[in-house]
Amino acid sequence: MTTHSPNQSSPAGLDQLLGVEELASYLGVPVKTVYDWRQTGRGPCAIRVGRHLKYAVTDVRHWLDSHRDRQSDPASNEA
């Protein structure tokens, strides 16, 4: 099995996809947490490919950006 980091580009301009285990590892959370987030609608949007769930790297990045703690973000304190 080939694993990809979320920073790798994919061929033909297609968005890189991560499996549930890869996403959990990248985020440093248990796989069960990723499934819980999916059940409650709190995680990044997933793509079903047959029986497998995949996560587009761009969707994960947008989801992470939307969960950024603005109080600890130096850019948010500039006015």
JOKAUR-V646983 format. One line per field, one symbol per residue. burial: # if it has 24 or more other ideal C-beta (glycine too) atoms within 12 Angstrom, else .. Layout:
burial: ???
This chain:
burial: .....#.........#####.###.##......#..##....##.##.....#####.##..#................
